[in-house]
Amino acid sequence: METPLKWLGQIRLNPMHIVVLFFLLVILLGSFLLYLPVSSQPGKSISYVDALFTSASAADVTGLVVVDLANQFSFFGKMVILVLIQIGGLGYMALATFFLIMLGKSISLRHRLFFSESMNRPSLANIIGFAKYIFLNIVAIELIGALLLFLFWRHDFGAWKAVKMGIFHSISAFNNAGFDLMGNFRSLTAYVDNTGVNLTIALLIVIGGLGFVVLAELYDRAKHGKRLSLHSKIVLIMSVMLIITGAVFFGIVESSNPATLGPLSLKGKVLSSFFQSVSARTAGFNTIDLGLATKASLLIIMILMFIGASPGGTGGGIKTTTFSILTANIAAAVRDKDDVEMLNRKIPREIVHKSVAIFFISLFAVLVVTMLVSIFDNLQPMNILFEVVSAFGTVGLSTGITPSLSDASKLLLAFMMFAGRVGTLTLILFFATKKSTGRVELPDEPVPVG
């Protein structure tokens, strides 16, 4: 008779199962740690639902909060959140690979395949070198970001606190988490005109959102003159287009709003519009109060949040490549072309189908959860939709209603953060049965559409 341990040892998990179970385990462990009295300030406590929500938001690198982090959590609690952010940004396979390298252990072919797939890297060549490259670059980028923020904040907070603030916000920004320790749910509104803080945080967000594969290819191109893959070209082009388009529209719509950009100088308006466009894609920092923004601006931000970051990066959403393939698919349909083409390359039909599935599953999930939250909480539908899209995109921007939501709504948003981080299609395939290996050719029959 087989023992339970022996039976568990025989289970063969695929990468999808590992990713889903890993994030679930991290979220649950984080929630228990944040629920402990030692994680809260003396004389303060936190409900388990709020601890679970905070853990999910940190592990899924979202940034939505239901409590004031600066005033609620102790140093230990803040360290737990920071570790959850770093773990969530890297993911299971990257962490496991780093530990194996540090321990000097050999890495199996199966692990190399898992790691390559989790990083959206098409090749198995030099996986160890690629993993070391990721690790060293993460440490270097986060340290440089922390140093720059320390220099900008040392007069505001004093040397020691500026060091801690710099480290926390650099890690939060690079991992596109959007958590801050400014207190009173202010985010970075006190630095709306500070060029150094805005550009440092924005650059960390962009680098973290591009993905490690793109960063590695940019390095190889700069050093060895190697050509960029189609993936990297799409990511870079779409990222630039979305940032510029979002900034221009946000600036035009909000420039006359006396509660947001209206009182700022021209430099302040340009800087704030650029920062908000960057942050809306994945990060969740804000330099203006979005609760006072116009409905048109909220719609622009929601579109950016829904699209999200790039594959292999630290953010959520449907991803820039998915959005690009969808637009190329529409262009092919309009031109009555059978093939979907981008930058002189044909996109495989299965990738197009996957992109369409991701878009509609994600849209359906957002609409259903928005409807459910509207049942539990009688709030403005636009504000509810904004919070749900923010959760799905693992962004963390808020109109200010998240702390006042019911426990049921908080759990729904926590689920959306989880789905946005692991991917809606991944989550569905996690529960799907194994596909049939047989192939049956069925007869065609046209159906009118449009």
ABEGO torsion letter per residue (X at the ends): XBBAAAAAAABBBBAAAAAAAAAAAAAAAAAAAAABAAABBBGBBBBAAAAAAAAAAAAAGAGBBABBAAAABBAAAAAAAAAAAAAAAAEAAAAAAAAAAAAGBBBBAAAAAAAAAAAGBABABGAAAAAAAAAAAAAAAAAAAAAAAAAAAAAAAEAAAAAAAAAAAAAAAAAGAGBBAAEGGAEAAAAAABAAAAAAAAAAAAAAAAEAAAAAAAAAAAAAGBBBBAAAAAAAAAAAAAAAAAAAAAAAAAAABAABAAABBAAAAAAAAAAAAAAAAAAGBBABBAAABBAAAAAAAAAAAAAEBBBGBABBEAEAAAAAAAAAAAAAAAAGBABBBBGGBBBBAAAAAAAAAAAAAAAAAAAAAAAAAAAABBBBAAAAAAAAAAAAAGAGBBAGAAAABBAAAAAAAAAAAAAAAAEAAAAAAAABBBBBABBBBBBBBBBBBX
